[in-house]
Amino acid sequence: MRLLATLCLGGLIGVTGAVPALSANNAAPWVGTTFRGTPCRGEWMNYGPYDYLQRNAIPEKLTIVERHHFTPAIEQLVAGEKVVPNIDYTLRAWPNHHRALYSIIRVYLMGNVRLGQHKGSTPECYLQRALNYSPEDPVAHMLFGIYLQRKGKTEQAMKMYQQAEKLDPMNMQVKYNLGLLFARQGDYVAAREYARQVYNAGFPLAGLRERLQSANQWQGVLSNNSASPD
């Protein structure tokens, strides 16, 4: 699936400093609209919500959900019709759970109704709820950018990537996605600058390099004392 080429799962780290845990009294309302213009809606629950950026401070809360709902089979989308209901439960408890957000994006881009796609909400609704709940989360912004880009909403995707970069200026995954988007828009000056930053930092994905090479825009991107990512 092409989406996987634009996301390095090892980069979904986010900010994990030890901060006070959120209580279940901090609401995470459903906000915004679907791409079709209907209000975002979803079920409520008595567990959570908890901020994924605070997961290191409250690991036991995360373990409960990941052990029983966001299992490896659910994350890998191989649990049949149980996939979406369990991702939905995870995101209702942890609205900005990065890997669960990425999983629901994958489900909808695959269009696999066998996964129970008719249940739960849509990716844009989960993502809007996540950003409303945790507006300082750079990874949630990046994930929304990836989804918007895949849905052809390029200008909105650019804004999401740029906000993610503002929140986390050293996040190479964000810079990589910005570079890809600039390259696809034909802005090779910006794309080359982002490529220089990410590959001089040792970023592993080759898609941006390959796109620049195919456009004859790769030469001179890397500094002389930097190893090639080949």
CYANA upper distance limits for C-alpha pairs under 8 A (distance plus 0.5 A):
  1 MET  CA      5 ALA  CA      8.24
  2 ARG  CA      6 THR  CA      7.99
  3 LEU  CA      7 LEU  CA      7.55
  3 LEU  CA    106 ARG  CA      8.16
  3 LEU  CA    150 ARG  CA      8.50
  4 LEU  CA      8 CYS  CA      8.09
  5 ALA  CA    205 LEU  CA      7.92
  5 ALA  CA    207 GLY  CA      7.52
  6 THR  CA    177 ASN  CA      7.22
  6 THR  CA    205 LEU  CA      8.34
  6 THR  CA    207 GLY  CA      8.00
  7 LEU  CA     11 GLY  CA      8.34
  7 LEU  CA    173 GLN  CA      7.64
  8 CYS  CA     12 LEU  CA      7.83
  8 CYS  CA    173 GLN  CA      7.47
  8 CYS  CA    205 LEU  CA      7.79
 11 GLY  CA    172 MET  CA      8.47
 11 GLY  CA    173 GLN  CA      6.71
 12 LEU  CA     98 HIS  CA      7.25
 12 LEU  CA     99 ARG  CA      8.08
 12 LEU  CA    139 VAL  CA      7.11
 13 ILE  CA    139 VAL  CA      8.28
 14 GLY  CA     53 LEU  CA      6.90
 14 GLY  CA    137 ASP  CA      7.54
 14 GLY  CA    138 PRO  CA      7.34
 14 GLY  CA    139 VAL  CA      6.54
 15 VAL  CA     53 LEU  CA      5.90
 15 VAL  CA     54 GLN  CA      8.26
 15 VAL  CA    137 ASP  CA      8.11
 16 THR  CA     53 LEU  CA      5.68
 16 THR  CA     54 GLN  CA      6.15
 16 THR  CA     55 ARG  CA      7.12
 16 THR  CA     56 ASN  CA      6.40
 16 THR  CA     57 ALA  CA      8.45
 17 GLY  CA     53 LEU  CA      8.15
 17 GLY  CA     54 GLN  CA      7.28
 17 GLY  CA     56 ASN  CA      7.52
 17 GLY  CA     57 ALA  CA      8.03
 18 ALA  CA     54 GLN  CA      7.22
 18 ALA  CA     56 ASN  CA      6.84
 18 ALA  CA     57 ALA  CA      5.53
 19 VAL  CA     54 GLN  CA      6.93
 19 VAL  CA     57 ALA  CA      6.73
 20 PRO  CA     54 GLN  CA      8.30
 20 PRO  CA     57 ALA  CA      7.52
 21 ALA  CA     50 TYR  CA      8.22
 21 ALA  CA     54 GLN  CA      7.20
 21 ALA  CA     57 ALA  CA      6.88
 21 ALA  CA     58 ILE  CA      6.78
 22 LEU  CA     26 ASN  CA      7.29
 22 LEU  CA     49 PRO  CA      8.10
 22 LEU  CA     50 TYR  CA      6.29
 22 LEU  CA     51 ASP  CA      7.45
 23 SER  CA     48 GLY  CA      7.42
 23 SER  CA     49 PRO  CA      7.85
 23 SER  CA     50 TYR  CA      7.72
 24 ALA  CA     46 ASN  CA      8.07
 24 ALA  CA     47 TYR  CA      7.22
 24 ALA  CA     48 GLY  CA      5.11
 24 ALA  CA     49 PRO  CA      6.05
 24 ALA  CA     50 TYR  CA      7.83
 26 ASN  CA     49 PRO  CA      7.33
 27 ALA  CA     49 PRO  CA      7.24
 27 ALA  CA    133 TYR  CA      8.46
 28 ALA  CA     49 PRO  CA      7.02
 28 ALA  CA     95 PRO  CA      7.84
 28 ALA  CA    129 ARG  CA      7.29
 28 ALA  CA    130 ALA  CA      8.44
 28 ALA  CA    132 ASN  CA      8.13
 28 ALA  CA    133 TYR  CA      6.04
 29 PRO  CA    129 ARG  CA      7.14
 29 PRO  CA    133 TYR  CA      8.31
 30 TRP  CA     40 CYS  CA      6.46
 30 TRP  CA     41 ARG  CA      6.28
 30 TRP  CA     42 GLY  CA      7.23
 30 TRP  CA    125 CYS  CA      7.77
 30 TRP  CA    126 TYR  CA      8.49
 30 TRP  CA    128 GLN  CA      8.31
 30 TRP  CA    129 ARG  CA      5.92
 31 VAL  CA     39 PRO  CA      7.96
 31 VAL  CA     40 CYS  CA      6.42
 31 VAL  CA     41 ARG  CA      8.23
 31 VAL  CA    125 CYS  CA      7.68
 31 VAL  CA    128 GLN  CA      6.90
 31 VAL  CA    129 ARG  CA      6.24
 31 VAL  CA    132 ASN  CA      8.01
 32 GLY  CA     39 PRO  CA      6.64
 32 GLY  CA     40 CYS  CA      6.25
 32 GLY  CA    125 CYS  CA      7.34
 32 GLY  CA    128 GLN  CA      6.93
 32 GLY  CA    129 ARG  CA      8.32
 33 THR  CA     37 GLY  CA      5.82
 33 THR  CA     38 THR  CA      5.74
 33 THR  CA     39 PRO  CA      4.80
 33 THR  CA     40 CYS  CA      5.36
 33 THR  CA    124 GLU  CA      8.36
 33 THR  CA    125 CYS  CA      7.20
 34 THR  CA     38 THR  CA      5.90
 34 THR  CA     39 PRO  CA      6.83
 34 THR  CA     40 CYS  CA      6.46
 34 THR  CA    122 THR  CA      7.62
 34 THR  CA    124 GLU  CA      6.69
 34 THR  CA    125 CYS  CA      6.68
 35 PHE  CA    124 GLU  CA      7.82
 40 CYS  CA    121 SER  CA      7.96
 40 CYS  CA    125 CYS  CA      5.98
 41 ARG  CA    121 SER  CA      7.35
 41 ARG  CA    125 CYS  CA      8.12
 42 GLY  CA    120 GLY  CA      7.17
 42 GLY  CA    121 SER  CA      6.60
 43 GLU  CA     92 ARG  CA      8.30
 43 GLU  CA    120 GLY  CA      8.47
 44 TRP  CA     92 ARG  CA      7.64
 45 MET  CA     92 ARG  CA      7.60
 45 MET  CA     93 ALA  CA      8.02
 47 TYR  CA     93 ALA  CA      6.35
 48 GLY  CA     92 ARG  CA      8.18
 48 GLY  CA     93 ALA  CA      5.27
 48 GLY  CA     94 TRP  CA      7.40
 49 PRO  CA     92 ARG  CA      7.23
 49 PRO  CA     93 ALA  CA      5.12
 49 PRO  CA     94 TRP  CA      5.99
 49 PRO  CA     95 PRO  CA      7.30
 50 TYR  CA     54 GLN  CA      8.18
 50 TYR  CA     93 ALA  CA      6.74
 50 TYR  CA     94 TRP  CA      5.46
 50 TYR  CA     95 PRO  CA      7.64
 51 ASP  CA     55 ARG  CA      7.39
 51 ASP  CA     94 TRP  CA      6.50
 51 ASP  CA     95 PRO  CA      7.45
 51 ASP  CA     96 ASN  CA      7.01
 51 ASP  CA     97 HIS  CA      8.23
 51 ASP  CA    133 TYR  CA      8.33
 51 ASP  CA    134 SER  CA      7.28
 52 TYR  CA     94 TRP  CA      6.69
 52 TYR  CA     95 PRO  CA      8.08
 52 TYR  CA     96 ASN  CA      6.19
 52 TYR  CA     97 HIS  CA      5.79
 52 TYR  CA     98 HIS  CA      7.96
 53 LEU  CA    137 ASP  CA      7.62
 54 GLN  CA     58 ILE  CA      7.27
 55 ARG  CA     59 PRO  CA      6.04
 55 ARG  CA     62 LEU  CA      7.14
 58 ILE  CA     62 LEU  CA      7.47
 59 PRO  CA     63 THR  CA      6.58
 60 GLU  CA     64 ILE  CA      6.88
 61 LYS  CA     65 VAL  CA      7.47
 62 LEU  CA     66 GLU  CA      6.65
 63 THR  CA     67 ARG  CA      6.20
 64 ILE  CA     68 HIS  CA      6.85
 65 VAL  CA     69 HIS  CA      5.88
 65 VAL  CA     70 PHE  CA      6.83
 65 VAL  CA     90 THR  CA      6.82
 65 VAL  CA     93 ALA  CA      8.38
 66 GLU  CA     70 PHE  CA      4.80
 66 GLU  CA     71 THR  CA      6.15
 66 GLU  CA     90 THR  CA      8.13
 67 ARG  CA     71 THR  CA      6.40
 69 HIS  CA     74 ILE  CA      7.99
 69 HIS  CA     86 ASN  CA      5.61
 69 HIS  CA     87 ILE  CA      7.65
 69 HIS  CA     89 TYR  CA      7.64
 69 HIS  CA     90 THR  CA      7.05
 70 PHE  CA     74 ILE  CA      6.19
 70 PHE  CA     75 GLU  CA      6.76
 70 PHE  CA     86 ASN  CA      6.86
 70 PHE  CA     87 ILE  CA      6.86
 70 PHE  CA     90 THR  CA      6.90
 70 PHE  CA    100 ALA  CA      7.93
 71 THR  CA     75 GLU  CA      6.73
 72 PRO  CA     76 GLN  CA      6.49
 73 ALA  CA     77 LEU  CA      6.58
 73 ALA  CA     78 VAL  CA      5.81
 73 ALA  CA     79 ALA  CA      6.05
 74 ILE  CA     78 VAL  CA      6.75
 74 ILE  CA     79 ALA  CA      6.14
 74 ILE  CA     82 LYS  CA      7.93
 74 ILE  CA     83 VAL  CA      5.61
 74 ILE  CA     86 ASN  CA      7.66
 74 ILE  CA     87 ILE  CA      7.78
 75 GLU  CA     83 VAL  CA      8.30
 75 GLU  CA     87 ILE  CA      8.50
 75 GLU  CA     99 ARG  CA      8.05
 75 GLU  CA    100 ALA  CA      7.50
 75 GLU  CA    103 SER  CA      6.56
 76 GLN  CA    103 SER  CA      8.23
 77 LEU  CA     83 VAL  CA      6.52
 77 LEU  CA    103 SER  CA      8.08
 77 LEU  CA    107 VAL  CA      8.09
 77 LEU  CA    115 LEU  CA      7.88
 78 VAL  CA     83 VAL  CA      7.93
 79 ALA  CA     83 VAL  CA      6.07
 79 ALA  CA    115 LEU  CA      8.08
 80 GLY  CA    114 ARG  CA      6.63
 80 GLY  CA    115 LEU  CA      5.50
 80 GLY  CA    116 GLY  CA      7.97
 81 GLU  CA     85 PRO  CA      8.23
 81 GLU  CA    114 ARG  CA      6.28
 81 GLU  CA    115 LEU  CA      4.82
 81 GLU  CA    116 GLY  CA      5.08
 82 LYS  CA     86 ASN  CA      6.66
 82 LYS  CA    115 LEU  CA      7.24
 82 LYS  CA    116 GLY  CA      7.38
 83 VAL  CA     87 ILE  CA      6.71
 83 VAL  CA    115 LEU  CA      6.01
 83 VAL  CA    116 GLY  CA      7.22
 84 VAL  CA     88 ASP  CA      6.37
 84 VAL  CA    104 ILE  CA      7.74
 84 VAL  CA    107 VAL  CA      8.49
 84 VAL  CA    115 LEU  CA      6.63
 84 VAL  CA    116 GLY  CA      6.01
 84 VAL  CA    117 GLN  CA      6.67
 84 VAL  CA    119 LYS  CA      7.06
 84 VAL  CA    120 GLY  CA      7.23
 85 PRO  CA     89 TYR  CA      6.70
 85 PRO  CA    116 GLY  CA      7.71
 85 PRO  CA    119 LYS  CA      6.92
 85 PRO  CA    120 GLY  CA      6.87
 86 ASN  CA     90 THR  CA      6.68
 87 ILE  CA     91 LEU  CA      6.67
 87 ILE  CA    100 ALA  CA      6.49
 87 ILE  CA    103 SER  CA      8.06
 87 ILE  CA    104 ILE  CA      7.40
 88 ASP  CA     92 ARG  CA      6.59
 88 ASP  CA    120 GLY  CA      6.18
 88 ASP  CA    121 SER  CA      8.06
 89 TYR  CA     93 ALA  CA      6.81
 90 THR  CA     94 TRP  CA      6.34
 90 THR  CA     95 PRO  CA      8.10
 90 THR  CA     97 HIS  CA      8.03
 90 THR  CA    100 ALA  CA      7.48
 91 LEU  CA     95 PRO  CA      4.96
 91 LEU  CA     96 ASN  CA      7.28
 91 LEU  CA     97 HIS  CA      6.82
 91 LEU  CA    100 ALA  CA      7.21
 91 LEU  CA    101 LEU  CA      7.86
 91 LEU  CA    126 TYR  CA      7.80
 95 PRO  CA    126 TYR  CA      7.61
 95 PRO  CA    129 ARG  CA      7.22
 95 PRO  CA    130 ALA  CA      5.39
 95 PRO  CA    133 TYR  CA      7.68
 96 ASN  CA    101 LEU  CA      7.46
 96 ASN  CA    127 LEU  CA      8.03
 96 ASN  CA    130 ALA  CA      5.14
 96 ASN  CA    131 LEU  CA      7.86
 96 ASN  CA    133 TYR  CA      8.28
 96 ASN  CA    134 SER  CA      7.54
 96 ASN  CA    137 ASP  CA      8.46
 96 ASN  CA    140 ALA  CA      6.89
 97 HIS  CA    101 LEU  CA      6.60
 98 HIS  CA    102 TYR  CA      6.76
 98 HIS  CA    139 VAL  CA      7.40
 98 HIS  CA    140 ALA  CA      7.02
 98 HIS  CA    143 LEU  CA      8.46
 99 ARG  CA    103 SER  CA      6.62
100 ALA  CA    104 ILE  CA      6.78
101 LEU  CA    105 ILE  CA      6.79
101 LEU  CA    123 PRO  CA      7.91
101 LEU  CA    126 TYR  CA      7.84
101 LEU  CA    127 LEU  CA      7.72
101 LEU  CA    140 ALA  CA      8.41
101 LEU  CA    143 LEU  CA      7.98
102 TYR  CA    106 ARG  CA      6.76
102 TYR  CA    143 LEU  CA      7.27
103 SER  CA    107 VAL  CA      6.78
104 ILE  CA    108 TYR  CA      6.92
104 ILE  CA    122 THR  CA      8.50
104 ILE  CA    123 PRO  CA      6.61
105 ILE  CA    109 LEU  CA      6.72
105 ILE  CA    123 PRO  CA      6.18
105 ILE  CA    147 TYR  CA      7.11
106 ARG  CA    110 MET  CA      6.49
107 VAL  CA    111 GLY  CA      6.74
107 VAL  CA    112 ASN  CA      6.92
107 VAL  CA    115 LEU  CA      7.92
107 VAL  CA    117 GLN  CA      7.84
108 TYR  CA    112 ASN  CA      7.65
108 TYR  CA    117 GLN  CA      7.76
108 TYR  CA    122 THR  CA      8.34
108 TYR  CA    123 PRO  CA      7.88
111 GLY  CA    117 GLN  CA      8.32
112 ASN  CA    117 GLN  CA      7.54
113 VAL  CA    117 GLN  CA      5.62
113 VAL  CA    118 HIS  CA      7.64
121 SER  CA    125 CYS  CA      6.90
121 SER  CA    126 TYR  CA      7.35
122 THR  CA    126 TYR  CA      6.93
123 PRO  CA    127 LEU  CA      6.48
123 PRO  CA    147 TYR  CA      8.48
124 GLU  CA    128 GLN  CA      6.51
124 GLU  CA    144 PHE  CA      7.90
125 CYS  CA    129 ARG  CA      6.60
126 TYR  CA    130 ALA  CA      6.59
127 LEU  CA    131 LEU  CA      6.73
127 LEU  CA    140 ALA  CA      7.52
127 LEU  CA    144 PHE  CA      6.66
128 GLN  CA    132 ASN  CA      6.59
129 ARG  CA    133 TYR  CA      6.56
130 ALA  CA    134 SER  CA      6.44
130 ALA  CA    135 PRO  CA      8.11
130 ALA  CA    140 ALA  CA      7.47
131 LEU  CA    135 PRO  CA      5.13
131 LEU  CA    136 GLU  CA      8.21
131 LEU  CA    137 ASP  CA      7.66
131 LEU  CA    140 ALA  CA      7.16
131 LEU  CA    141 HIS  CA      7.60
136 GLU  CA    167 LEU  CA      7.06
137 ASP  CA    141 HIS  CA      7.17
137 ASP  CA    164 ALA  CA      8.07
137 ASP  CA    167 LEU  CA      7.85
138 PRO  CA    142 MET  CA      6.74
138 PRO  CA    163 GLN  CA      7.81
138 PRO  CA    164 ALA  CA      4.74
138 PRO  CA    165 GLU  CA      7.57
138 PRO  CA    167 LEU  CA      6.07
138 PRO  CA    168 ASP  CA      6.61
139 VAL  CA    143 LEU  CA      6.60
139 VAL  CA    164 ALA  CA      7.18
139 VAL  CA    174 VAL  CA      8.49
140 ALA  CA    144 PHE  CA      6.70
140 ALA  CA    164 ALA  CA      8.48
141 HIS  CA    145 GLY  CA      6.69
141 HIS  CA    160 MET  CA      5.77
141 HIS  CA    161 TYR  CA      7.02
141 HIS  CA    163 GLN  CA      7.40
141 HIS  CA    164 ALA  CA      5.86
142 MET  CA    146 ILE  CA      6.77
142 MET  CA    160 MET  CA      6.62
142 MET  CA    161 TYR  CA      5.79
142 MET  CA    164 ALA  CA      6.25
142 MET  CA    174 VAL  CA      6.80
143 LEU  CA    147 TYR  CA      6.82
144 PHE  CA    148 LEU  CA      6.55
144 PHE  CA    157 ALA  CA      7.68
144 PHE  CA    160 MET  CA      7.17
145 GLY  CA    149 GLN  CA      6.50
145 GLY  CA    156 GLN  CA      7.71
145 GLY  CA    157 ALA  CA      4.59
145 GLY  CA    158 MET  CA      7.23
145 GLY  CA    159 LYS  CA      8.15
145 GLY  CA    160 MET  CA      5.50
145 GLY  CA    161 TYR  CA      6.19
146 ILE  CA    150 ARG  CA      6.75
146 ILE  CA    157 ALA  CA      7.21
146 ILE  CA    177 ASN  CA      8.39
147 TYR  CA    151 LYS  CA      6.75
147 TYR  CA    157 ALA  CA      8.23
148 LEU  CA    152 GLY  CA      6.85
148 LEU  CA    153 LYS  CA      5.56
148 LEU  CA    154 THR  CA      7.21
148 LEU  CA    156 GLN  CA      7.16
148 LEU  CA    157 ALA  CA      5.63
149 GLN  CA    153 LYS  CA      5.82
149 GLN  CA    154 THR  CA      5.65
149 GLN  CA    156 GLN  CA      8.35
149 GLN  CA    157 ALA  CA      5.80
153 LYS  CA    157 ALA  CA      6.66
154 THR  CA    158 MET  CA      6.66
155 GLU  CA    159 LYS  CA      6.99
156 GLN  CA    160 MET  CA      6.89
157 ALA  CA    161 TYR  CA      6.75
158 MET  CA    162 GLN  CA      6.59
158 MET  CA    178 LEU  CA      7.73
158 MET  CA    181 LEU  CA      8.00
159 LYS  CA    163 GLN  CA      6.61
160 MET  CA    164 ALA  CA      6.66
161 TYR  CA    165 GLU  CA      6.69
161 TYR  CA    174 VAL  CA      6.87
161 TYR  CA    177 ASN  CA      7.92
161 TYR  CA    178 LEU  CA      6.80
162 GLN  CA    166 LYS  CA      6.68
162 GLN  CA    178 LEU  CA      8.14
163 GLN  CA    167 LEU  CA      6.75
164 ALA  CA    168 ASP  CA      6.63
164 ALA  CA    169 PRO  CA      8.38
164 ALA  CA    174 VAL  CA      7.23
165 GLU  CA    169 PRO  CA      5.31
165 GLU  CA    170 MET  CA      8.05
165 GLU  CA    171 ASN  CA      7.43
165 GLU  CA    174 VAL  CA      6.68
165 GLU  CA    175 LYS  CA      7.51
171 ASN  CA    175 LYS  CA      7.06
172 MET  CA    176 TYR  CA      6.43
172 MET  CA    197 GLN  CA      8.33
172 MET  CA    198 VAL  CA      6.09
172 MET  CA    201 ALA  CA      8.39
172 MET  CA    203 PHE  CA      7.41
173 GLN  CA    177 ASN  CA      6.86
173 GLN  CA    203 PHE  CA      8.46
174 VAL  CA    178 LEU  CA      6.77
175 LYS  CA    179 GLY  CA      6.58
175 LYS  CA    194 TYR  CA      6.42
175 LYS  CA    197 GLN  CA      8.35
175 LYS  CA    198 VAL  CA      7.31
176 TYR  CA    180 LEU  CA      6.80
176 TYR  CA    194 TYR  CA      7.06
176 TYR  CA    195 ALA  CA      7.39
176 TYR  CA    198 VAL  CA      6.86
176 TYR  CA    208 LEU  CA      7.57
177 ASN  CA    181 LEU  CA      6.72
178 LEU  CA    182 PHE  CA      6.65
178 LEU  CA    191 ALA  CA      8.00
178 LEU  CA    194 TYR  CA      7.74
179 GLY  CA    183 ALA  CA      6.60
179 GLY  CA    190 ALA  CA      7.40
179 GLY  CA    191 ALA  CA      4.84
179 GLY  CA    192 ARG  CA      7.72
179 GLY  CA    193 GLU  CA      8.28
179 GLY  CA    194 TYR  CA      5.61
179 GLY  CA    195 ALA  CA      6.77
179 GLY  CA    208 LEU  CA      7.23
180 LEU  CA    184 ARG  CA      6.68
180 LEU  CA    191 ALA  CA      7.19
180 LEU  CA    207 GLY  CA      8.23
180 LEU  CA    208 LEU  CA      6.00
180 LEU  CA    211 ARG  CA      8.34
181 LEU  CA    185 GLN  CA      6.79
181 LEU  CA    191 ALA  CA      8.29
182 PHE  CA    186 GLY  CA      6.77
182 PHE  CA    187 ASP  CA      5.63
182 PHE  CA    188 TYR  CA      7.20
182 PHE  CA    190 ALA  CA      6.81
182 PHE  CA    191 ALA  CA      5.69
183 ALA  CA    187 ASP  CA      6.06
183 ALA  CA    188 TYR  CA      6.01
183 ALA  CA    190 ALA  CA      8.30
183 ALA  CA    191 ALA  CA      5.71
183 ALA  CA    208 LEU  CA      8.34
183 ALA  CA    211 ARG  CA      7.79
183 ALA  CA    212 LEU  CA      7.71
187 ASP  CA    191 ALA  CA      6.76
188 TYR  CA    192 ARG  CA      6.21
188 TYR  CA    212 LEU  CA      8.36
188 TYR  CA    217 GLN  CA      7.56
189 VAL  CA    193 GLU  CA      6.91
190 ALA  CA    194 TYR  CA      6.88
191 ALA  CA    195 ALA  CA      6.61
192 ARG  CA    196 ARG  CA      6.53
192 ARG  CA    212 LEU  CA      8.12
192 ARG  CA    217 GLN  CA      7.90
192 ARG  CA    218 TRP  CA      7.81
192 ARG  CA    221 VAL  CA      6.76
193 GLU  CA    197 GLN  CA      6.89
193 GLU  CA    221 VAL  CA      8.05
194 TYR  CA    198 VAL  CA      6.70
195 ALA  CA    199 TYR  CA      6.39
195 ALA  CA    208 LEU  CA      7.24
195 ALA  CA    209 ARG  CA      7.44
195 ALA  CA    221 VAL  CA      7.44
196 ARG  CA    200 ASN  CA      6.32
196 ARG  CA    221 VAL  CA      5.78
196 ARG  CA    222 LEU  CA      6.11
196 ARG  CA    223 SER  CA      8.31
197 GLN  CA    201 ALA  CA      6.74
198 VAL  CA    202 GLY  CA      6.97
198 VAL  CA    203 PHE  CA      5.83
199 TYR  CA    203 PHE  CA      5.64
199 TYR  CA    204 PRO  CA      8.15
199 TYR  CA    222 LEU  CA      7.71
199 TYR  CA    228 SER  CA      8.37
199 TYR  CA    229 PRO  CA      7.32
200 ASN  CA    222 LEU  CA      6.90
200 ASN  CA    223 SER  CA      7.80
200 ASN  CA    226 SER  CA      6.59
200 ASN  CA    227 ALA  CA      8.19
202 GLY  CA    229 PRO  CA      7.71
204 PRO  CA    229 PRO  CA      7.62
206 ALA  CA    210 GLU  CA      6.61
206 ALA  CA    229 PRO  CA      7.99
207 GLY  CA    211 ARG  CA      6.64
208 LEU  CA    212 LEU  CA      6.74
209 ARG  CA    213 GLN  CA      6.57
209 ARG  CA    218 TRP  CA      7.27
210 GLU  CA    214 SER  CA      6.62
211 ARG  CA    215 ALA  CA      6.93
212 LEU  CA    216 ASN  CA      6.62
212 LEU  CA    217 GLN  CA      5.30
212 LEU  CA    218 TRP  CA      5.54
213 GLN  CA    217 GLN  CA      6.17
213 GLN  CA    218 TRP  CA      5.39
213 GLN  CA    219 GLN  CA      8.29
222 LEU  CA    226 SER  CA      6.76
222 LEU  CA    227 ALA  CA      8.47
222 LEU  CA    228 SER  CA      7.90
